[in-house]
Amino acid sequence: MCDERTALAYHESGHAVVGHYLERELTEVRIEPDACTEFATADMSEEHAVALYMAGYRSVEIFHGAETAAEYDASLRRASIDYRGASNTFSTSDPRSLNPDRIEKNARAIVDRILDECRAEVVALATELLDRGRVSGAEAVQIIDDAQ
């Protein structure tokens, strides 16, 4: 088990690393004063939007175990989004044509592949967040790239 601050650092690092590899422009990653990973979301596919949503929880789960992840944020146990009315977020013009189960399955595969291949990047960014509390998007990209 890890403390809440460490879980938070891995959570935000998961969002940032997955966002980086999905070619989202990172603007800031922080755990203090309030946690947030900011990146560009325009013209994003459904799978990528859900992948970014679930990346934080999956990062905590992969690096610190399911029990820690569940304690950290039980509300993210299953990444489920109400796709109705989300057409302005997603690239599809007809949100009724979305298949949430397919989207979630594909998104999870994307997240798990990236986090499995980019363990060093997640650890490096989480470590930096624990030291500094926040990094700019450019700094996050540099940390991710240097850890490869």
Phi, psi and omega per residue, in radians:
M1 nan 2.617 3.090
C2 -2.169 2.859 3.127
D3 -1.302 2.921 -3.061
E4 -1.089 -0.661 3.141
R5 -1.130 -0.709 3.102
T6 -1.149 -0.771 3.092
A7 -1.027 -0.720 3.125
L8 -1.096 -0.727 3.120
A9 -1.100 -0.724 3.111
Y10 -1.230 -0.621 3.096
H11 -1.051 -0.931 -3.117
E12 -1.171 -0.613 3.084
S13 -1.120 -0.657 3.082
G14 -1.057 -0.818 3.075
H15 -1.000 -0.825 -3.040
A16 -1.163 -0.793 -3.111
V17 -1.156 -0.785 3.103
V18 -1.102 -0.772 3.097
G19 -1.031 -0.739 3.120
H20 -1.054 -0.820 -3.116
Y21 -1.311 -0.236 2.997
L22 -1.642 0.211 3.056
E23 1.093 0.660 3.006
R24 -1.592 2.379 3.115
E25 -1.324 2.020 3.111
L26 -1.384 2.367 3.074
T27 -1.936 -0.555 3.087
E28 -2.900 2.576 3.019
V29 -2.303 2.227 -3.103
R30 -2.596 2.652 2.979
I31 -2.047 -0.152 3.109
E32 -2.429 2.442 0.055
P33 -1.336 -0.503 3.023
D34 -2.330 2.474 -3.018
A35 -1.215 2.433 3.111
C36 -2.983 2.487 2.949
T37 -2.119 2.080 -3.089
E38 -1.885 2.297 3.084
F39 -2.713 2.828 3.141
A40 -1.206 2.357 -3.115
T41 -2.111 0.087 -3.115
A42 -1.136 2.550 3.070
D43 0.937 0.853 -3.124
M44 -1.839 2.436 3.094
S45 -1.226 2.854 3.119
E46 -1.044 -0.807 -3.124
E47 -1.072 -0.719 -3.131
H48 -1.185 -0.687 3.111
A49 -1.076 -0.783 3.136
V50 -1.233 -0.642 3.090
A51 -1.042 -0.770 3.123
L52 -1.117 -0.645 3.129
Y53 -1.117 -0.791 -3.044
M54 -1.532 -0.173 -3.039
A55 -1.071 -0.658 -3.117
G56 -1.126 -0.891 3.130
Y57 -1.064 -0.805 -3.114
R58 -1.099 -0.613 3.112
S59 -1.091 -0.816 3.103
V60 -1.085 -0.746 -3.125
E61 -1.101 -0.775 -3.107
I62 -1.194 -0.770 -3.041
F63 -1.487 -0.456 -3.042
H64 -2.272 0.066 3.048
G65 1.654 2.738 -3.079
A66 -1.125 -0.640 -3.123
E67 -1.115 -0.776 3.109
T68 -1.116 -0.776 3.139
A69 -1.065 -0.734 3.136
A70 -1.143 -0.723 3.097
E71 -1.158 -0.693 -3.103
Y72 -1.067 -0.817 -3.133
D73 -2.779 1.518 -3.111
A74 -1.059 -0.440 -3.111
S75 -1.199 -0.284 3.124
L76 -1.738 0.238 -3.111
R77 -0.877 -0.756 3.098
R78 -2.263 2.150 -3.107
A79 -1.320 1.618 3.118
S80 -2.112 2.307 -3.091
I81 -2.187 2.473 3.024
D82 -1.371 1.818 -3.055
Y83 -1.315 -0.312 3.119
R84 -1.161 2.319 3.117
G85 1.414 0.118 -3.109
A86 -1.772 0.304 -3.059
S87 -1.105 -0.434 3.113
N88 -1.285 -0.339 3.120
T89 -1.549 -0.668 -3.042
F90 -1.706 2.844 -3.046
S91 -1.394 -0.223 -3.117
T92 -1.346 2.587 3.120
S93 -1.565 -0.230 -3.120
D94 -2.264 1.663 -3.085
P95 -1.074 -0.337 3.110
R96 -1.206 -0.316 -3.139
S97 -1.460 -0.078 -3.124
L98 -1.284 2.538 3.063
N99 -2.000 1.694 -3.042
P100 -0.997 -0.667 -3.139
D101 -1.142 -0.749 3.110
R102 -1.137 -0.760 -3.133
I103 -1.083 -0.802 -3.134
E104 -1.118 -0.734 3.119
K105 -1.078 -0.818 3.127
N106 -1.136 -0.723 3.138
A107 -1.106 -0.757 3.129
R108 -1.087 -0.691 3.099
A109 -1.094 -0.709 3.105
I110 -1.089 -0.882 -3.109
V111 -1.066 -0.835 -3.096
D112 -1.112 -0.669 3.109
R113 -1.127 -0.845 -3.115
I114 -1.114 -0.837 -3.105
L115 -1.154 -0.585 3.097
D116 -1.178 -0.730 -3.115
E117 -1.386 -0.299 -2.999
C118 -2.133 0.644 -3.129
R119 -1.011 -0.796 -3.106
A120 -1.070 -0.649 -3.131
E121 -1.161 -0.731 3.122
V122 -1.120 -0.804 -3.133
V123 -1.079 -0.788 -3.120
A124 -1.075 -0.782 -3.129
L125 -1.207 -0.730 3.108
A126 -1.066 -0.723 3.116
T127 -1.069 -0.760 3.118
E128 -1.139 -0.697 3.109
L129 -1.131 -0.668 3.103
L130 -1.147 -0.589 3.115
D131 -1.312 -0.752 -2.955
R132 -1.925 -0.406 -3.124
G133 1.548 -0.511 3.132
R134 -2.803 2.633 3.024
V135 -2.434 2.628 3.080
S136 -1.252 2.918 3.078
G137 -1.041 -0.753 3.136
A138 -1.105 -0.718 3.104
E139 -1.139 -0.706 3.119
A140 -1.068 -0.787 3.119
V141 -1.060 -0.747 3.129
Q142 -1.097 -0.755 3.106
I143 -1.078 -0.795 3.134
I144 -1.082 -0.843 -3.114
D145 -1.123 -0.700 -3.140
D146 -1.170 -0.490 -3.088
A147 -1.423 -0.181 -3.100
Q148 -1.122 nan nan
